[in-house]
């Protein structure tokens, strides 16, 4: 089914407040909307960002120094003023990370006259974006979720890690609050009570609560995700399920290689959750199958496009970001025309995953036999838009070099003696400088 014509008089502003230059989802959104003839503007970490090199991005604006919603709102109003001559009315704002989604929801009333935003509040988004509150939502709705605990002190964290069964997953409940350069990760695998104790002690630095979660063992065909768009009437107009074939970090990270694969149970769980929450807008949900019980556990709920959303671009080019534009600009949103077997590859992370587990292989999975000519979309490389891949390649090599040099420095520092070496004193010499006196 062909996608209805877009209202190209409605520009889009992509908003990403984190500092990650390798966020391929931002580039995916720029290409998706830009190829449809929609003017695209971007708020990103730097004018040197790889996404800034895209032919589909008409203007680049550096994110505010602070992630405060007041500063973001002021920047967006300036952007709206700049594009007013080419726009027929309000501008579509597309958040690409959690902190942006929360900031836009917080200022929705203030921005409503000039920007198109889904009808949702910050409180609604915090129920799912906050990892601790998501555990409560799952318990309330009876949705399978890994056993989760919130330790009150370092010793309880150590005891809880042991009781949940090591290794255990540690998450910061609001990862968008983690300070840059702290070395803290949103998710960490802990292998001892001592590691849990030490990580808990960094809670003041992290800015949110630490939660410990049972680790459901990763494995082939166990990790799934759902991307959907709930329209202004609350109907999940667009939704699809995919399977992680490779991730980075291996077994517990973002999708490095994914495949569009039907999974009726994951689809049912996701749509039921969206309806129960009254969710509006784009969402990205992660599930893991417990092979012992056959239950799919919800691991994460991201109230914005997932970085791999372009996996679910159907035969007519429809994806969740295009659905957002169609719906909020007053156009009908058709159902997806599934392209089972379609793959999405994130080149830089797929390479790391391949190095970590070169022998891992995946079968095509159910539903793919209907697609004799499988199509693969790459996150960075595109024949019609080559500059971002080149910019990413340069930045990625520099990033890996910095990491390698830091690792060498740590190794050299670890080899240095921790205590000064005391050399034996030659006989007949004083142990300390002596004052010379004449006799």
C-alpha positions in Angstrom: 0.0 0.0 0.0 1.4 3.4 -1.0 1.9 6.0 1.7 -0.4 9.0 1.3 1.3 12.3 0.2 3.0 14.1 3.0 2.3 17.7 3.8 5.8 19.0 3.0 4.9 22.4 4.3 5.2 21.0 7.8 9.0 20.9 8.6 10.4 18.6 11.3 13.0 19.4 14.0 14.9 16.4 15.3 15.8 16.9 19.0 18.6 14.9 20.7 20.1 16.2 23.9 22.6 13.5 24.7 26.2 13.8 23.6 26.5 10.6 21.6 27.8 11.4 18.1 27.2 7.8 17.0 23.4 7.8 17.5 22.3 6.4 14.1 18.6 6.8 14.9 18.9 10.6 14.4 20.4 10.0 10.9 17.6 7.5 10.2 15.0 10.0 11.1 16.6 12.7 8.9 16.8 10.4 5.9 13.3 9.0 6.4 11.6 12.4 6.5 14.0 14.1 4.1 13.4 11.5 1.4 9.7 12.2 1.6 10.4 15.9 0.8 9.9 17.1 4.4 12.3 19.9 5.4 14.5 18.6 8.3 16.3 20.6 11.0 18.3 19.0 13.8 19.3 19.8 17.4 22.4 17.7 18.1 25.6 17.7 20.2 27.8 19.5 17.7 28.0 21.0 14.3 30.6 18.4 13.6 28.1 15.6 14.3 28.0 13.0 11.5 24.2 13.7 11.1 25.1 17.3 10.3 26.7 16.0 7.1 23.5 14.6 5.8 22.1 16.1 2.6 18.7 15.8 4.2 19.4 18.1 7.1 18.8 21.8 6.2 20.1 23.4 9.4 22.0 22.2 12.5 21.6 23.7 16.0 23.9 22.8 18.9 22.0 21.4 21.9 21.8 23.8 24.9 24.6 23.6 27.4 22.1 22.4 30.0 19.3 19.9 29.4 16.8 22.1 31.2 13.5 22.2 29.4 13.4 26.0 29.6 16.6 26.3 27.5 15.4 23.8 25.0 12.1 25.6 24.6 13.8 28.9 24.0 16.0 27.2 21.3 13.0 25.6 19.6 11.2 28.9 19.5 14.2 30.5 17.7 14.2 27.6 15.2 10.5 28.0 14.6 11.1 31.7 13.8 13.8 30.8 11.4 11.7 28.3 9.4 8.5 30.3 9.6 8.9 31.4 6.0 8.7 27.9 4.7 6.2 26.5 7.1 2.4 26.6 6.7 1.9 26.4 10.4 3.3 24.5 13.4 6.6 22.5 13.1 6.8 18.8 14.1 9.2 18.1 17.0 10.7 14.6 17.0 12.5 13.6 20.2 15.3 11.0 19.7 16.2 10.3 23.3 14.5 10.0 26.6 15.6 13.3 28.0 14.3 15.1 24.9 11.0 13.3 25.1 10.6 14.3 28.7 11.6 17.9 28.1 9.2 18.3 25.3 6.3 16.7 27.3 7.1 19.1 30.2 6.8 22.1 27.9 4.1 20.9 25.6 1.5 23.5 26.7 4.0 26.3 26.1 5.1 24.9 22.7 1.7 23.7 21.5 1.0 26.8 19.4 4.2 26.5 17.3 5.0 22.8 17.5 3.2 19.5 16.8 3.6 17.1 19.7 1.7 14.0 20.9 -0.8 14.5 23.7 1.2 13.2 26.6 2.5 14.5 29.9 5.9 14.2 31.6 4.3 12.1 34.4 3.0 9.6 31.8 6.4 9.2 30.3 8.1 8.9 33.6 6.0 5.9 34.4 7.8 3.9 31.7 11.1 5.8 31.2 12.1 5.5 34.8 13.3 2.0 35.2 12.2 1.6 38.8 8.7 2.9 38.0 8.5 0.6 35.0 9.0 -2.4 37.3 6.0 -1.2 39.4 3.9 -0.8 36.2 4.6 -4.3 35.2 3.7 -5.6 38.6 0.5 -3.6 38.6 -0.5 -4.9 35.1 0.7 -8.5 35.6 3.2 -8.1 32.8 6.3 -10.5 33.0 9.3 -8.5 34.2 12.6 -9.7 35.7 12.8 -9.7 39.5 13.9 -6.3 40.5 15.0 -4.7 43.8 15.8 -1.2 45.0 18.6 -1.3 47.6 18.6 1.3 50.3 22.3 1.2 51.1 25.5 -0.4 49.9 25.3 -3.5 52.2 21.7 -4.2 51.1 22.9 -3.9 47.4 25.5 -6.5 48.1 23.0 -8.8 49.8 20.4 -8.2 47.1 22.9 -9.1 44.3 23.6 -12.4 46.0 19.9 -13.2 46.5 18.9 -12.4 42.9 21.6 -14.7 41.7 24.9 -13.6 40.2 25.6 -12.2 37.7 23.0 -9.5 38.1 21.9 -6.5 36.0 22.4 -3.1 37.6 20.5 -0.1 36.1 20.2 3.5 37.1 16.5 4.3 37.2 16.9 7.6 35.3 20.0 7.1 33.0 19.5 10.4 31.3 20.8 12.0 34.5 24.2 10.3 34.4 26.9 13.0 34.1 29.1 13.0 31.0 32.6 11.7 31.7 31.6 9.9 34.9 32.3 6.4 33.5 28.9 5.3 34.7 26.8 3.3 32.3 23.1 3.1 32.2 23.3 -0.7 32.5 26.0 -2.8 34.0 26.5 -6.6 34.6 27.7 -7.2 38.2 29.5 -10.4 39.0 30.1 -10.1 42.8 28.5 -8.5 45.9 31.6 -6.3 46.2 30.9 -4.8 42.7 27.3 -4.1 43.8 28.4 -2.5 47.0 30.9 -0.3 45.1 28.5 0.8 42.4 25.8 1.7 45.0 28.3 4.1 46.6 28.2 6.1 43.4 24.5 6.9 43.7 25.0 10.6 44.5 27.1 11.0 41.4 24.6 9.1 39.2 21.6 11.4 40.2 19.0 8.6 40.4 18.4 5.3 42.3 20.2 2.1 41.6 18.1 -0.9 40.9 19.3 -4.5 40.7 17.5 -6.9 38.4 17.6 -10.7 37.7 19.6 -11.5 34.6 17.6 -13.5 32.2 20.3 -15.4 30.3 20.8 -14.1 26.7 20.8 -16.5 23.8 19.8 -17.1 20.3 16.3 -16.0 19.4 15.6 -14.7 22.9 15.9 -10.9 22.4 13.0 -9.1 20.7 11.7 -5.6 20.3 8.5 -3.8 19.3 8.3 -0.4 17.6 4.9 1.2 17.4 3.1 4.5 16.9 -0.1 5.2 18.9 -2.1 8.0 17.1 -4.0 10.9 18.5 -7.1 8.6 19.0 -5.0 6.1 21.0 -5.0 3.5 18.2 -1.7 1.7 17.6 -1.8 2.5 13.9 1.7 1.1 13.2 3.5 -1.7 15.0 5.9 -4.4 14.3 8.2 -6.9 16.0 11.9 -7.7 15.4 14.6 -10.0 16.6 18.1 -9.0 17.7 20.6 -11.1 15.9 23.6 -9.2 17.3 24.0 -6.6 20.0 26.7 -4.5 21.5 27.8 -5.0 24.2 27.3 -8.6 23.2 24.2 -10.1 24.8 23.1 -7.0 26.8 23.3 -4.0 24.6 21.7 -2.1 21.6 20.8 -3.8 18.4 23.7 -4.2 16.1 21.9 -6.4 13.6 18.1 -6.9 13.7 15.6 -8.7 11.5 11.9 -8.0 10.9 10.3 -11.2 12.2 6.7 -11.7 13.2 6.1 -12.6 16.9 2.3 -12.6 17.7 2.9 -12.9 21.5 5.3 -9.9 21.7 2.9 -8.0 19.5 -0.1 -8.8 21.7 1.8 -7.9 24.9 3.1 -4.6 23.5 -0.3 -3.4 22.1 -2.0 -4.4 25.3 0.4 -2.4 27.3 0.1 0.7 25.1 -3.7 0.5 25.5 -3.5 0.1 29.3 -1.2 3.1 29.6 -3.1 5.3 27.1 0.2 5.9 25.4 0.4 8.4 22.6 3.3 8.8 20.1 6.2 6.6 19.1 7.6 3.9 21.4 10.3 1.2 21.5 9.9 -1.8 23.8 12.5 -4.5 24.5 11.6 -8.0 25.5 13.5 -11.2 26.4 12.2 -14.7 26.4 12.7 -16.8 29.5 13.2 -20.3 27.9 12.4 -22.0 31.2 8.9 -20.5 31.5 8.1 -19.5 27.9 7.2 -15.9 29.1 8.4 -12.8 27.3 9.7 -10.3 29.9 9.5 -6.6 29.3 13.0 -5.1 29.8 12.7 -1.5 28.7 10.1 1.0 27.4 11.5 3.9 25.5 8.8 6.6 24.7 10.5 7.7 21.5 11.9 6.1 18.3 14.4 3.4 18.9 17.7 3.8 17.1 16.9 0.8 14.8 13.4 2.0 13.9 14.3 2.0 10.2 14.2 -1.8 10.3 10.4 -1.4 10.1 10.3 0.6 6.9 7.6 -1.2 4.9 7.3 -1.6 1.1 5.7 1.8 0.8 8.4 3.5 2.9 6.2 3.9 6.0 7.9 3.8 9.4 7.0 5.1 12.9 8.6 8.5 12.3 6.7 9.0 9.0 3.5 7.8 10.8 4.1 10.5 13.5 4.3 13.2 10.8 1.3 11.9 8.9 -0.9 11.8 12.0 0.0 15.1 13.6 -0.2 16.9 10.2 -3.7 15.6 9.8 -3.1 12.9 7.3 -4.3 9.3 7.5 -1.9 6.6 8.6 -2.2 3.4 6.7 -1.3 0.0 8.2 2.2 -1.4 7.7 2.7 -3.7 4.7 5.1 -6.2 6.4 8.5 -6.9 4.8 9.4 -9.9 6.9 13.1 -10.9 6.7 14.2 -7.3 6.2 17.5 -6.7 8.1 19.0 -3.6 9.7 22.8 -3.4 10.3 24.7 -0.9 12.4 28.1 -1.1 10.8 30.3 0.0 13.7 28.6 -2.0 16.4 28.1 -5.0 14.2 31.8 -5.1 13.6 32.5 -5.1 17.4 29.9 -7.8 18.0 31.5 -9.9 15.2 34.9 -9.6 16.9 33.4 -10.5 20.2 31.6 -13.6 19.0 32.7 -14.5 15.4 31.1 -18.0 15.4 27.6 -16.9 16.3 25.1 -17.7 13.5 21.4 -17.1 13.3 18.7 -18.8 11.2 16.4 -16.6 9.2 13.5 -17.3 11.5 9.8 -17.7 10.8 8.2 -15.6 8.1 11.4 -14.9 6.1 10.8 -17.6 3.5 8.1 -15.3 2.0 10.9 -12.8 1.1 13.0 -14.3 -1.7 14.9 -11.0 -2.2 15.9 -10.0 1.3 16.7 -6.3 1.8 19.3 -5.0 4.2 19.4 -1.4 5.3 22.6 0.0 6.8 22.5 2.6 9.5 25.3 4.7 8.1 26.1 3.8 4.5 23.6 5.0 1.9 24.2 5.6 -1.8 22.1 8.7 -1.8 23.7 10.2 1.3 27.4 9.1 1.7 28.8 11.9 3.8 27.5 10.9 7.2 29.2 7.4 6.9 32.5 9.0 6.1 32.2 11.4 9.0 31.2 8.6 11.3 34.2 6.5 10.2 36.7 9.2 11.0 35.1 9.9 14.4 34.8 6.2 15.2 38.5 5.6 14.4 39.4 8.5 16.7 37.1 7.2 19.4 38.7 3.7 19.2 42.2 5.2 19.3 41.4 7.2 22.4 39.9 4.1 24.1 43.0 2.1 23.2 45.4 4.7 24.5 43.4 5.0 27.8 43.6 1.2 28.2 47.4 1.3 27.7 47.7 4.0 30.3 45.6 2.1 32.8 47.7 -1.0 32.2 51.0 0.9 32.6 49.7 2.5 35.8 48.7 -0.9 37.2 52.2 -2.2 36.7 53.9 0.6 38.6 54.9 -0.2 42.2 52.4 1.1 44.7 55.1 1.8 47.3 58.4 3.5 46.8 61.3 1.1 46.4 63.9 1.4 49.2 67.4 0.6 47.9 69.9 -0.9 50.3 72.1 1.7 51.9 75.9 1.4 51.3 77.8 0.7 54.4 79.3 3.6 56.3 76.9 6.2 54.9 74.3 8.0 56.9 70.6 7.2 56.4 69.8 10.9 56.1 71.7 14.0 55.2 74.0 14.9 58.1 75.2 18.3 59.2 78.9 18.8 58.7 80.7 20.1 61.8 84.3 20.9 62.3 86.1 19.4 65.2 
